[in-house]
Amino acid sequence: MTRFIRGLDEDCVLVLGLKGFDGAINRFYWMCKLREKGVLYRRHRRNGMLYYYPLRDLRDRDITAILAEWGMEHIKSSGCRLCPIFVMFPSWRRKDPETWARSVAFARKLGVDCDILHQTELEVYVEEARE
């Protein structure tokens, strides 16, 4: 995976831990499309970024087996608790506002540049009102 990504002429590649057999129907559809093409990546039409899915064909039991080989079978998934990808899709703010807020904060720390991050945070106004 590392060799593949370094061999690309890309400024940014989003590596996602999504599996083709995870629950969402849209995710299943995209993973099937990638499988049909025989690739592990796709270019997102809206933002032009390259998305890479190294776990495309794996199931939970496969991940568990790989972790067990390294003595890490008790590792639990953290999900998308901090994933900065949420900032790319403002509609996700309504679906999961708490995770979206964590994502925005984490994206800011990483220096991710996105339109939504250029908004002034509410805390700035609260501080000004106190003064």
N, C-alpha and C positions, 0 to 999 in steps of 0.2 A: 504494500500500500504506500509506504513512504517513498519508495523508488518511483512508483507510478506518479504520485503527486509532484515530486521534484522534477520529473521529466516533462511536466506540462508547462506550457507558456502561459501561465495564469498568475494574476496578482493575488487572487483569493479563491480558495476552494473550500466549500463548506462540506465537512465530513460529518455525515449524520449516522447515528446508530439505529436507524429504523430498520426493522426486519420486514420482509415481504409478507409475513403471515401474522403481523400485528392486526389488531381489531378493525381499524378504520377502513371503510370500503374504498375511499380515495387512495389511501396508501397502498392497498392491495392492488388496485388498478395500475398505479404507476410502477410498482415493482414488477407486475406482469409484463408491462410494456418494455421495461428494461431487460427482463429475461428474454422476451421475444427478440430483441435486438442483440442480445448477448453482451450487454455492457453493464457497468456498475455505476454509471453517472448519467446526468442529463443537465442540459443548460436551461435554466429557468427563463421563460420568455419575458416575463415582466421586468425582472431586474438584471438579466444577462449573466448572472453568476452561475458557476459550475457547482452542481450538487453531486457529491460522491457518496455511494451507499455500499460500503464494504460488507455489510451484513445481509445484503439483499436476499440470499437464499437460506439463511439460517433460521432455525426455530429456537425457542427458549432452551430446549434440551441440548441443542448443539452448543449454545453459549455456556450452559452449565458444565458440559463435558470439557470444554476448552479451559474454563476457569479451574476445574478440578485437576487438570493436568499440571497446573501451576500452584496447586494447594490453596486456591482462592474460591472454593465452591460456596463459601458462605457470604460472598460479596453480594450486596443487594443493589438493585437499580436505583439511581437517584432520580430517574425520569428527567423531565425538562425543567427542573427547578430553577436553574440559572441560565438556561440556554438563551443567548442573545438573539436567536432567530425570531423571537416574538416581535421584535421591533420592526421587522420587515412587513408585518401584516397587522395594521391597526385594527382590523375587525376582531382580532383575537383578544383585544382589550376587553370586549364585552363578554366573551366566552369564559375567560379566566383572568379577572383583573389583578388578583394577587400575584400570580405567576408573571403576568405581563409587566407589572411594576418591578419585580425582581429582575426580569430580563432587561428592562430599560436601564436600571441601575448598573447591572453587570456590563451592558454594552457601553455605557459611558466610561466605566473603569478601563475597558479594553481599548477605548478610543475609536469605537465603531462610529462611522459617520452615517447618519440617517436623518431624514427630515424631522421625524417625531422627536429626536433628541435635541433639536434646536429650540424647543419650547422651554419657557421659563418654568422652573419647578415651583410648586405652590409654597414651599418653605421660604422662598425668597420674599414673597409677599407677606408672609406671616412675620418674618424678621423685620421687614420695613414697618409693618403696622405696630410692632412692639416699640420701635424707636420713636 
